[in-house]
Amino acid sequence: MTSEERSTSAIEGARGELIALSQFIHEHPELGYEEFVSSAALIDQLEAWDFDVERDSAGLPTAFRATTGSGDLHVTFCAEYDALPDIGHACGHNIIAASSLGAFLGVNAVADELNVRVTLLGTPSEEGGGGKIDLINAGYFNDEHMALMVHPFPSERLDALCLAVDHFDVIFTGKEAHASAAPWLGINALDALTISQTALGLLRQQLRPGDQFHGVVLEGGSAANIIPSRTVGRFMARATTAGRLQELRERVNDCFAAGALATGATVEIVELGHQFSHMESDPDILLHYRHAAEALGRDFHLDDEEAPRPTLSTDMANVSLVVPSIHPLLMIPTDGAINHQPEFTAACATPEADQAVIDGAVALANTVIGVARDEALRQRLVSRR
């Protein structure tokens, strides 16, 4: 048997466990840094296969690390397992977790003959917090040579346009008053937020390509006849690079200052989590992934046609600036739904999604096998460290 056959056999031999794990995580959605059930399920499966697992990696209760092999090429698969508020696993992190686990198992089967060391890294809170950045800061990517994962999407793509992003809350504070008897005694925090959103809407016409911002109102007041004394909005700002994002934030922050100035309210901006960077996929690793995925019948005609890349943000982008990385998009049928829609949540627990778990695992594992045999690429990766 070839290395690819042995690796695939190991993954196929665990098909039942991998699909059951994906389904279990899907049925137990948890928010970032609170993925206690999901991370425990992954750890339990690793330990059932006799792998040693480091818990609480980087001091994060839902992060973990398992490593096997002793070769000079160190490969890391990143597992995500956090969900979204209200709509659960609408980004398919259940598929990501199970496919990364399967890839780890597949490479483990051939680690000695390929002279590689392989790690499965459990990375919490991709949806905003940035667990991978916590792990970067704690040194967990210091001796890796490459990092890989796949991400479910409605179409097959080699990579996306990953934008740098900030997450932040904007809090306006005013003063209550009776909205009918004496409204002039109040300072309307909701008006401040409304003025700010109007200013943001007008700013949109002058945004550069790649600039984006979005927001929701978390608190808007308590009763219609009370002048709101406190409002809270949660926002994201995105741009093509961290430098461009800083420029955008200055203009966005001025819009919030305008709302405060116009109403007399005070404004506080609270940064949430880490700033996600732009991503730089490694083209040579990506080429090996393409060959591995195409061998499974996956089709990258959209990339060949140079169709516009989908835009998204991820803390895997920060990893890519530290370690050569890939983050390809793995197609699952969604009947027109896109990530972060309830219909996408449903699509992540279908027989086709289950097959995507196996395809993702096999493609990732065979990518590593291809890289390990590519002497020039292997030398480039190892010599970086």
C-alpha positions in Angstrom: 0.0 0.0 0.0 1.1 3.6 -0.7 1.3 6.2 2.1 -1.9 7.7 0.7 -3.7 4.4 0.8 -2.6 3.7 4.4 -3.6 7.2 5.5 -6.9 7.0 3.8 -7.5 3.6 5.2 -7.0 4.9 8.7 -9.5 7.7 8.1 -12.0 5.4 6.5 -11.6 3.0 9.4 -12.7 5.8 11.8 -15.5 7.0 9.5 -18.2 6.2 12.0 -16.5 8.0 14.9 -15.6 11.1 12.8 -19.2 11.5 11.5 -20.7 10.8 14.9 -18.4 13.5 16.4 -19.4 16.0 13.7 -23.1 15.3 14.4 -22.6 15.5 18.2 -20.8 18.9 18.0 -23.5 20.1 15.6 -26.2 19.1 18.1 -24.4 20.9 21.0 -23.6 24.4 19.8 -21.5 26.4 22.2 -20.2 30.0 22.0 -16.5 31.0 21.9 -14.4 30.1 24.9 -17.4 28.1 26.3 -17.1 25.0 24.1 -16.7 22.7 27.1 -18.9 19.8 25.7 -17.4 20.0 22.2 -13.8 20.1 23.3 -14.4 17.3 25.7 -15.8 15.2 23.0 -12.7 15.7 20.8 -10.4 15.0 23.7 -12.3 11.8 24.7 -12.0 10.5 21.1 -8.3 11.2 21.0 -7.8 9.4 24.3 -10.0 6.5 23.2 -7.4 6.1 20.4 -4.6 6.2 22.9 -3.2 9.7 22.1 -1.9 11.8 24.9 -3.7 15.1 25.1 -2.6 18.4 26.7 -5.6 20.1 28.2 -6.1 23.8 29.0 -3.5 24.8 26.4 -2.3 28.4 26.8 -4.5 28.6 29.9 -7.7 28.3 27.8 -10.1 25.8 29.3 -11.4 24.7 25.9 -8.1 24.5 24.1 -6.1 21.4 23.8 -3.1 19.8 21.9 -2.3 16.3 20.8 1.1 15.5 19.1 2.5 12.3 17.7 5.6 11.4 15.6 9.1 12.8 15.9 10.1 13.8 12.4 11.8 17.0 11.4 8.7 18.4 9.6 6.1 19.6 12.1 2.6 19.8 10.7 -0.4 21.2 12.7 -4.1 20.8 11.9 -6.3 23.4 13.5 -9.7 22.3 14.9 -12.5 24.8 15.4 -15.7 24.0 17.3 -17.4 27.2 18.4 -20.9 28.1 17.2 -22.8 31.3 16.5 -25.5 32.9 18.8 -29.0 31.8 18.0 -28.2 29.9 14.8 -25.8 27.3 16.1 -23.2 25.8 13.7 -24.0 28.0 10.7 -20.4 28.1 9.8 -19.8 24.4 9.9 -17.2 24.2 12.6 -18.5 20.8 13.5 -17.2 19.7 10.1 -13.9 21.5 10.6 -13.3 19.8 14.0 -14.0 16.3 12.7 -12.1 16.7 9.4 -9.0 18.0 11.3 -9.2 15.1 13.7 -9.5 12.7 10.8 -6.5 14.3 9.0 -4.5 14.0 12.3 -5.4 10.3 12.5 -4.5 9.8 8.8 -1.0 11.4 9.0 -0.3 9.6 12.3 -0.6 6.3 10.3 2.3 7.3 8.1 4.2 9.7 10.3 7.3 7.5 10.8 7.8 6.7 7.1 7.3 10.4 6.2 9.5 11.6 9.0 6.9 14.1 10.2 5.5 15.2 13.6 1.8 16.0 13.6 -0.3 18.0 16.0 -4.0 18.5 16.4 -4.6 21.9 18.0 -8.0 22.6 19.5 -8.6 26.3 18.9 -11.5 28.0 20.6 -13.5 31.0 19.7 -12.9 31.7 16.0 -16.2 33.6 15.8 -14.9 36.8 17.3 -12.5 36.1 20.2 -9.5 34.7 18.4 -8.4 31.6 20.2 -5.6 31.0 17.7 -4.2 34.4 18.5 -4.1 33.4 22.2 -2.2 30.3 21.2 0.2 32.3 19.0 0.9 34.6 21.8 1.5 31.7 24.1 4.1 30.2 21.7 2.0 27.3 20.4 3.1 28.0 16.8 6.7 28.6 17.5 8.1 25.3 16.1 5.5 24.4 13.5 6.4 24.4 9.8 2.9 24.4 8.3 -0.7 24.8 9.5 -3.8 23.5 7.7 -7.6 23.3 8.0 -10.6 23.3 5.7 -13.7 25.4 6.0 -17.2 24.4 4.7 -18.7 26.8 2.1 -21.3 26.6 -0.7 -18.6 26.3 -3.4 -15.2 24.8 -3.8 -12.4 27.4 -3.5 -8.7 27.2 -2.9 -8.8 30.3 -0.7 -10.9 33.3 0.2 -10.2 37.0 0.5 -9.7 37.1 4.3 -10.1 40.6 5.6 -8.5 42.1 8.7 -11.2 42.7 11.3 -11.9 44.4 14.6 -14.8 43.6 16.9 -16.0 46.2 19.3 -18.9 47.5 21.4 -20.0 51.1 21.4 -21.7 52.4 24.5 -23.5 55.7 24.7 -24.5 57.1 28.1 -27.1 59.8 28.5 -29.7 60.7 31.1 -33.3 59.4 31.7 -36.3 61.7 31.6 -40.0 61.4 31.1 -40.5 61.3 27.3 -43.7 63.3 27.5 -43.7 65.5 30.6 -40.1 66.7 30.5 -38.0 65.3 27.6 -35.8 68.3 27.6 -34.3 67.1 30.9 -32.9 64.0 29.2 -29.9 63.2 27.1 -31.0 60.6 24.5 -28.4 57.8 24.1 -30.5 56.1 21.4 -30.5 59.3 19.4 -26.7 59.3 19.7 -26.6 55.7 18.3 -29.1 56.6 15.5 -27.0 59.6 14.4 -23.9 57.5 14.4 -25.5 54.8 12.2 -26.7 57.5 9.8 -23.2 58.9 9.6 -21.9 55.3 9.0 -24.5 54.9 6.2 -23.3 58.0 4.5 -19.7 57.0 4.9 -20.3 53.8 2.9 -20.3 55.7 -0.4 -16.7 56.6 0.1 -15.3 53.3 1.3 -12.4 51.7 -0.5 -12.9 48.3 -2.0 -12.5 45.8 0.8 -13.6 48.2 3.5 -16.7 47.0 5.4 -18.5 47.5 8.7 -21.6 45.9 10.2 -23.4 46.3 13.5 -26.4 45.3 15.7 -28.1 47.1 18.6 -27.7 45.1 21.8 -29.4 47.7 24.1 -31.8 50.4 22.9 -33.6 51.6 26.0 -36.1 50.1 28.4 -39.5 51.8 27.7 -40.9 54.1 25.0 -41.8 56.8 27.5 -38.3 56.9 29.1 -35.6 58.9 27.3 -32.9 56.1 26.9 -29.9 56.7 29.1 -27.8 53.8 27.8 -27.5 52.2 24.4 -25.0 49.5 23.2 -24.1 48.5 19.7 -21.8 45.7 18.6 -19.8 46.4 15.5 -17.2 44.9 13.2 -14.9 46.8 10.8 -13.0 45.0 8.1 -10.3 46.0 5.6 -7.8 44.4 3.3 -4.8 44.9 5.7 -4.3 45.8 9.3 -2.9 49.2 8.2 -5.9 49.9 6.1 -8.2 48.8 9.0 -6.6 51.3 11.3 -7.3 54.1 8.8 -10.9 52.9 8.5 -11.4 52.7 12.2 -10.4 56.4 12.6 -13.3 57.4 10.3 -15.7 54.9 11.9 -14.8 56.1 15.4 -15.5 59.7 14.2 -19.0 58.7 13.3 -19.6 57.6 16.9 -18.0 60.8 18.2 -20.5 62.7 16.0 -23.4 61.0 17.7 -22.1 61.9 21.1 -21.4 65.5 20.1 -24.8 66.0 18.6 -26.8 64.7 21.6 -24.5 65.5 24.5 -24.1 61.8 25.4 -20.8 60.3 26.2 -19.4 57.5 24.2 -17.1 54.6 25.1 -15.6 52.1 22.6 -14.7 48.7 24.0 -12.5 46.4 21.9 -13.5 42.8 21.9 -11.1 39.9 21.5 -8.1 40.2 19.1 -7.8 41.9 15.8 -7.8 39.4 13.0 -5.3 40.0 10.2 -5.4 39.5 6.5 -4.4 36.0 5.3 -1.5 34.9 3.1 -2.1 31.4 1.9 1.1 29.4 1.0 0.7 28.7 -2.8 3.0 25.6 -2.8 1.1 23.9 0.0 -2.2 25.0 -1.6 -1.1 23.3 -4.9 -0.7 20.0 -3.1 -4.1 20.4 -1.5 -5.6 21.0 -4.9 -4.1 17.8 -6.3 -5.3 15.9 -3.2 -8.9 17.3 -3.4 -9.2 16.8 -7.1 -8.3 13.1 -6.7 -11.5 12.9 -4.6 -13.5 14.6 -7.4 -13.4 18.1 -6.0 -13.6 20.8 -8.7 -11.9 24.2 -8.7 -13.2 25.7 -11.9 -14.2 28.9 -10.1 -10.5 29.5 -9.2 -9.5 28.7 -12.8 -12.1 31.1 -14.1 -10.7 33.7 -11.6 -14.1 34.3 -10.1 -14.1 36.8 -7.3 -13.0 35.2 -4.1 -15.6 35.3 -1.3 -14.7 37.6 1.6 -14.6 36.5 5.2 -12.4 36.9 8.3 -10.7 34.3 10.4 -8.0 34.1 13.1 -6.4 31.4 10.9 -5.2 34.5 9.0 -3.1 35.5 11.9 -1.6 32.0 11.9 -0.7 32.4 8.2 1.5 35.4 9.0 3.5 33.2 11.5 3.5 29.8 9.9 2.9 28.8 6.2 -0.8 28.0 6.1 -3.8 27.1 4.0 -7.5 27.6 4.6 -9.3 26.2 1.6 -13.1 26.2 1.3 -14.7 22.8 1.2 -18.0 22.6 -0.8 -21.2 21.2 0.8 -24.6 21.4 -0.9 -26.7 24.2 0.7 -29.5 24.8 -1.8 -28.4 28.5 -2.2 -27.8 29.2 1.5 -24.6 30.9 2.6 -22.6 30.7 5.9 -24.3 32.3 8.9 -27.8 31.5 7.7 -30.0 29.0 9.5 -30.3 27.0 6.3 -26.5 26.6 6.3 -26.8 25.2 9.8 -29.1 22.5 8.6 -26.8 21.8 5.6 -23.9 21.0 8.0 -25.7 17.9 9.3 -26.6 16.1 6.1 -25.2 13.0 4.5 -23.3 15.3 2.1 -21.8 17.2 5.1 -20.8 13.8 6.6 -19.0 12.9 3.4 -17.3 16.4 3.5 -15.9 15.4 6.9 -14.2 12.4 5.3 -13.2 14.2 2.1 -11.7 17.1 4.1 -9.7 14.7 6.3 -8.4 12.7 3.4 -7.5 15.8 1.3 -5.7 17.4 4.3 -3.8 14.2 5.1 -2.7 13.7 1.5 -1.7 17.3 1.3 0.8 16.6 4.1 2.0 13.5 2.3 2.6 15.4 -0.9 4.5 18.2 1.0 6.6 15.7 2.9 7.7 14.2 -0.4 8.3 17.5 -2.1 12.0 18.0 -1.2 12.3 21.6 -2.3 9.1 22.6 -0.4 10.0 20.5 2.6 13.4 22.1 2.8 11.9 25.6 2.5 9.4 24.9 5.3 11.9 23.3 7.7 14.6 25.9 7.0 12.3 28.8 8.1 12.8 27.7 11.7 
